[in-house]
């Protein structure tokens, strides 16, 4: 399912039609035709039509040019139009929204179906390969320095601690590599190199070859930061002299676009090579140049959220909301804002943002259900989890209704699209199971969990990439925690051992190919199994599960202390409680003291 939305046009308000006429000029060409063939190819005889019948349909001429004559539309109002040509599709759909009598021609690019998908696949592989290589090189360098310093740990204690933190931060980026590569591919597949600056084309050519260091060298050589400073100085001069403004404004705007385009690519390449401080600087410079640039505001906020700088991300999402004009842009921003509020524990603000996102997505879905139904379902899941975790009245009833509606939407999408939504169906079933478990509706919980596991098992065998680790984190860590001693929970425990062992098998299978990602989930599942066995006095099985979980977490903590020592402490506390019930006071004290020592240094897992 796509994670980002195309920008759609504002719906025009109904006004009385006046006799005045206005126009919109445009040009249609083949994507990257000049770059790939040496000659720009224009699209002739393409049908051009304004969406609301306020213009006569027209066609492009031999040079790809068209002129729409608009009736009853004021200057500077928004106009939405379509362009169709058999065997071709519009690539830059956001350009199908323009302004009446705008000074510049609307430039539309078309390509054969499947062309953009080929570009996305190519750029995804480039970005993922480069990021994984950069990560491995960084880890090797840090580990080598740490190893050298450990010959004198006392003298080098401070630097060793800093290295441990850097290693943990670097390792945490592994889970984000695939998502970042997909985002890179999505954003750069539609780029039309025919209308970019020579320096940008040179850098992009290196990027397409996978030679990111050379691409960065070209962009660094252009010194866009210095160019921005010059542009800003020129703006001051322009504001002081109206005549100079008229002569230089168009040149400055073109240079600004080139600078923004180059800095955007530079930031993405820095992110791909894990140079995050340099990427942040690129965004800051871009916003100096254009503080109300909606794509840059959203990209920067998204970047900050992935760096766990949630409060700063909230600030830029709020700025983006002030700039956003279309409903779909606002809906997506509100959803992201809800996630950032939730991560920073601002629950009321999170719920309000999700609610507004859902309202907007529902409105959009009424007009274009195939496009927006997935986003309605995603927001329903977010709201369901929000209500499940609050203390509001009827929170379980509301959460259940949201999850059920999301499930209905995903099942219909899976039926009509024939693939691609299985993981989301499983996630929603699991969310329902959590609600039923907390409501003590054990039969319903059992059915929901088993249905979700059926899907996860099938995906683990046939399509493991469809399983999002974050989804599984919710699934294992939050759904199947068996430490509830209330009598009603024991009726569900009849099924729990089988469910947990099935979940454990899924994670063991996935860990064969990706141990760094899925070993922590193996440990969490074993910890939950230990809790279950302890509750039912299966002491041998309980201790074995705890010990295996402890062994895995200790191994992970050796590589990434900040991330995994809190999990070591979590398992130690479970084991300590088990020993106390068994009357093994000395063993209990030893593991609980170790847990307290770890939590004092690394914090506890919440």
N, C-alpha and C positions, 0 to 999 in steps of 0.2 A: 504494500500500500504506500502510496506516495506520502512523504512527511512534510512536504511543502506544497503551497497552492499557487497556481497561476494568478496573476493580478487581473481581475475582471473590471469592466467599465462600470462607472456609476450609472444607475438607472436615471434616465432623464425625467424631470418632473413635467407633468402635463401642463402646457400653457396654450393660450390662444394663439392661433397661427396668424402671423402678420404677413404682409406682402413682401417684406424685405427678403433678400437672398444673401447667402454667404456661401463659403466654399471650404473644401478641404483638399489639399494637394498631397499626392503620395507617389511612391515609387516601389515596385516589386521586383526583386532579383533573386537569383538562386544562391543559397547559402554557400559561402566560401568558393564561389565559381572562379573568381579572379585569382585567388590564392592557389587553387589547385590546377587551373588550366592556363593561367596567364591572361585571361580575358573575362571580364564580367559578363555574365549571362542574365538577360532580363526576361521576365515572364510576361508574355503578351497574351491578350485575349482571356485574361483572368477576370471573373465576375466580381464586381465590387458593389456592395449594397449596405446602406445605413440600416441599422437594426429596427428602427421604429417607424419606418415609412415616411421620413421627412426629407427624402431625396429620391430622385430617380436612379435606378440601378445603372451602372456604367461598366465598361471593360477597359483593361489596360491596353496601351498602344504598343508599338514595336519596341519602344525604349522602356517598357514596364511602367510608364507614367499613367496616372489616373487623376481625374478631377471630379469630385462629388459636389454638386450644386445643392445646397441645403436651404430649405424654406422654413421660415418662422423660427429660426434659431439665432439667439443673440451672440455677438462676438464673445469669445473666451468661455462659452459654455462647452460642456463635455459632449462628445459625439462618439458613439460606438458603432463599429461597422464590421463586416465580414468580407473575406476574400476567398474565392474558391476556384480551383483549377484541377481537372481530373489528373490523377497520378501524382499530385503534390499536396503538401500540407503546410500551413503556416507554422513557423518555428518560434518566432518572438511574438506570442499571442498578446503580451502586454501592450504591444504597439498598436493593437486594434482599438485602442482608446486614444483619442486625440482631442484637441481643442479647436473649436471653430475659428477659421481665419488665422491659425497659428502661422508664425513666420517661416518655420522650417518644414520641409516636406516630411510626411510620415514615411519612414523606411521600413518596408516589410520584407522578410526573408522567407523563402519557401524551400522545401527539400522533399525528396522522395520518402515515402513512409519507411521507417526502419533506419534511416540515416542517423537520426539523433540517438537512437538506441545503440547503434554501433559506436558512436563517439563516447556515449556514457560508459559502455563496457571497457573501451580502451583507456579512458581517463581514470576509471575506477581501479584498474589493474596497476596503472602507473602510480597513482597516489598511495595505494595500499603497499605496494612493493617498496616505495621510497620511505614511507613511514616506518615500516617494519625494520628496514635496514638501519635507519637513523636510530631507532630505539635500541636495537641490538648493539650498535656501536657505542651509544651512550652508556648502556649498562656495563659493557665490557670495560670502558674507560673508568667509570666510577668504581666498579668492583676491583679493578687492578690497583687504583689508588688506595682504596680501603685496605686491601691485602698488604700493600707496602707499609701503610701506617700502623698496622696491627703489630709490627715488630717492636713497637714501643707504644703500647696502648695508653699508658698513663700520660706521656707527654703529648700525645696526639688525640686525647679524648674528645676535645671539642670538635676538631675537624672530622673525626670518625663519626660523631653524632650527626654532624651536618651531612656527611656522605650517606648515612643511613636514611635520613629524611629525603635527600635527593633521589636515592634508589627507589624508595617507596613511591615518590611522586612520579618517577619515570615508569615504574612498573604499572602504576594505575592508568597510564595512558594506553596500555595494550588493549584494554576493552573498548577504547574509543576509536581505534584505528579504522575499523571497518566502517563505522558510521561516518567518520570524517572523509574516508575515500568515496563513499556514496554521495556525500554532500558536494565534494569536489567535482565529481562526474556530473551531477545534476546541474550545477551552476555553469560549467564551462562547455558542456555539449552543445548548447544553442549559440555559442559565440560566433559571430560572423567576422572572420578575420579580414574580409575585404574592406571593412570600414574602420579598421584600427590603425594606430600609428605604426610606422616601420619598426621602432624599437620594441613595441608590444608584440608585433608579429615575429620578430627575431627571438624574443624570449619564449613566446608560445611554441615556436618551432622546436626549441630545445626541450620544452616541457613535453610535447608530444612524443619526443624520442626517449623520454624518461631521464633526460640529462638535467636534473633539477638544479645542480650546482651551477651549471653554465647559464641556465635561465635566470637564476638569482643574480649572477654576476652581471648579466646584461641590464637587469632592472636596477641593480645597485649603481651601475655605471651611469644610468640615466639620472640618478640622484633626484628622485621625485620629491623627496622632502625639501630639498633646496628649491626645486621648481615651485612647490607650494608656497614657500616663503616669498619668492619673487612674485607669484600671482597675487598674494595678499598685499604686497607692497604696491603692485600695479592697481589693485582695487582702490587703495587709498588715494592714489593719484587721480584715478578716474572719477571718484566721488568729488574731488576738488575742482575738477574741470569738466564741465558738461560736454564740451566739444570733443575732448579726448575720449570721453566715455562713448560717444557715438562711433568714433573711429576704431576703438580697440576692444569694445565689448564683445563682439562676435569672436575675435581672436582669443580673448581671455577665456570665454566659455568653452571654446574648443580645447584649449590647453587644460582647462579644469577637468573636462571629461576624460582627456587622455591621462591626466595625473591620477584621477580617481580609478580609472580602469587599470592602470599599471600598479597602483598601490594595492588594489583589491587582489590582483593576482599575486603580488609580492606577499601579502598577508597570508594567503592560502598556501603558498609554497613554504613560508616560514612555519605554518601550523603543521604541514605535512612532514617537515624535517624536525619537528618538536622544538623549534625556536620560538617559544610562546611570548617572551618579552618583546621580541622584535615584531611579532604579529600584532601585539597590542599597540605598539608604537605606530604601526601603519594605520590602524583604525583611528587612533587619536589624531593623527595628521589629517586623515580624510575628513574627520568631523570638524577640524579647524577650517578646512576649505569649504565645507558644506554641512553645517550643523543640523540641517533639516532633511538630510538625504535619508529617506525611509529605508532603502535596502541596506545602507551602511549601518544605521541605527539597529536594525534587526540582526544583522550579521554580528555586530559587536556584542549585543546583549546575549545572543546565543553562544558566542565564544566565551563570554564571562561566566555564564551559567555552567558550561562544561569545565571551567577552571574552578568551580565551586565558589565563585565570587558572586553570591546570589543577591546581595543587597545592591551591589553596583549594577548587576544585570537588571534588577527591578527598575532602577533609575532610568536606564536606557530604554527598557520596554515602555515605560511611562512616557518618555519623550517620543517614542515611535507612535504611540497612540494619539498624541497630539497632532502628529503629521499625517497619519493614515486617513485616507478619504473613502476608501471602498469598504464594504461590509466584510468581504472575505479577508482582507488584510487585518481589520480590527478583530475579527473572530479568532484568527490564528494568533495574534499578539496576546489577546486575553487568555487564551489557553496556555501559552508559554508563561505568561505572567502568573497564572494560577500555580503552575509547577514551581516557579521560583519562590513565590510566597510560601508554598507548602514546604519547600526545602529549607526555608529560613524560619519555619515554625510560626508563620503569621496566618493562622488558620482561617480567621474570619475573612481576611482579604483574599485568601485563596478561594474560598467558597464563592465569594462575590464575583471574582474574575471568571471562574468556571461557569457560573450561572449566566453571565453576560455572553460568554463565548457560545454556550449552548443556544441561547436565544437567537443569536446572529446566524449560527450554522443551521438551525431549524428553518429560519426565514430563507436562507439561500437554498436549502434542500427542497423547499416547496417549489422553487423555480427550476432547479437542476438537480434532481435526486441522485442520478448516477455519479455525479461529480462530488457531491457534498455529504451523501449518506455515511461514508466511512468516518468523516470528521465528527458527525453527530454522534456516532457510536463511540468513538474515542473519548469525546468529551463526557458522554454519559458514564463511561467507566471511571473517568477522573472524579466526577461528582459522586458516584457510588462509593468510591473509596474515601472521599472526603466525609460524607455523611456517616459511613461506618466507623470512622475514627473520632467523631465528635460526640459530644454529650447532648446533642439536640433531641427534642422530643420526637418519637417515632423514627429515630435514625435508621433502625434496621428495615422498617417498612419502606422508607424512601430509598435506601441503598438497594434493596431487593428490586424495586420497581425500575430503577435506573439500569441495573445490570440485566434485567429481563428484556428491557427494550433494546439495549445494546446487542444482546445475544440474538434477538429476532432480526436485527439489521444485518449483523455479520453472517448469519445463516442464509439470508436472502442474497447477500452479495456473493457468498461462496457458491450458491446455486446458479446465479446468473453469470458470474464472472468465471466460474469453473476453475477455481484454484487461487491460492494466495492469501486466504483469510483463515486457514486452519489454526494458526498460532493464536490469532485474536479470539477465535471461538473458544479455544482451550483456556486462554487467560480469563475470559469473561465467565466461563463455567467455574473456574477456580475461585473467582471473586464471589460468585453466588454461593459456592461451598463454604467460604469463610463466613458469609453472613448467616447461613443456615447453622453452621457449627456454633457461632456465638449466640444464636437464638435458641440453641438446644434442639433444633429440628434435625435430629441425627440421621434419619432415613434420607431426607432430602440432601443433606450434606454429603452422605456417602455416595449417592447417585451422581451428584455434581462433580465430586473429586474423581470418581472412577471414570466418568466421561472425559474429563480433562486429561487424565492420565492416559487413556486410550489414544487420544490425539497426540500427546507428547511422545508416547512410545513409537507411534507410527512415524512422526517427524524425525525422531532421533535416528531411525533406520533409513528413511528415504530422503529426508531433506533437513539435515541438522542445522543448516544455516538459517532456516526459518524460525528457529527457537531463539528468542532474544534472551540473553543472560539475565537482564533485568526482570523479565517476566518470571523466569525460574527462581530468581531470588525471592520474589513475592510468594511464589508457589511453595517453596520449601520452608522458607524462614518464618512466614507469617501464618500459613494455612494449617500446617501439620505440627504444631507445637503441643505435645501431649504432656502437660504438667498441670492439668485441671483435675483437682481431686473431688469435684462435685459429683454426686452419684449419677446425674444424668449423662455425664461425659463417658461413663464406663460402657454405656450401651453402644457408643460409637467405637470404643476401643476394640470391640469384636472384629471390626474391619480394618483398624488402623495399622496393624503390623503388615498386612498384605499391601496396603497402599504405600506405606513408607518403603517397603522393600522394592516395590515396583519403581517408585521414584528414585531410589538408590541405584537401581539397575540402569535407569535412563542416564543418570549422571556418570556412572562408571563408563558407560558406552561413549558418551560425549567426551569424557576425559581422556579416552584413548588417543584422540586426535588433538585435543586442546586442553592439556592438563592444567595450564596456568589459570584458565577461566573456570573450569568445572571442578577442580579438586576442592575448593572451598565449599561448594554445594554438597559434595560427598560428605565432608566433615559435618556440616549442619544437619544433614539427614541422619547421620549416625548419632549425633547428639540427641536428636528427637527420638530416635529408636531407643537410645539409652533411657530417656525419660519414660517412655512407654513401658519398657521392660521393668524398670524400677517400680513403677506404679503397680505392676502385677506380680512383683516379687520374683521375677525371673532374673535372679542375681547374676548368674554366670553370663548370660547374654547381655545384661545391662552393662556390666563392667567391661566386657569385650568391646561393646559398641563405643563406650566412652574412651577407652584406651586407644582404639583405632582413630577416632576423631581427634584425640589429643595428639597422636603421632603425626597426623596429616597437618594439623594446625601448627605444630612446632616446626615442621619442615618448611611450611610456607613463611612462618615468622623469621626464619633464618635469612630468607631472601628479601622480605619486606616487613620489617618489624612493626612500623606504625600501623600498617593495615591489618596485620594478622595476630599480633600479640593480644589485642582485646578479645579475639576469638579463642585464643588459648585460655585466657582468664575465664571466659564464658563456660568452656568445657570443664575447666578445673572446678568451678563453682557447682556445676551439675554433679561432678564426681564427688565433690566434698559433701554435698547433701546426701548422696547415695551412701557414702561411708558412715555419715552420722546416723542414718536410719539403721545401718547394719551394726551400730555400736562400735565401730572401729574409730575411736576418738583420735588416736595418734595419727592415723592415715588422713582422717578428715582435716585435722589441724594443719598438717603439712601442706596439703593441696590448697586449702583455703588461704593460708598465709602466702603461698606463692601467687595465688590469684590477686590478693590485696596488693602485693608488691608490684605486680605487672600493671594493675589498674592505676597505682600511684604514679607510674612512669608514663604509661601509654593511654590511660583513660579506659573507660568501660564501654562495652558495646551496647547501644540502646536499641 
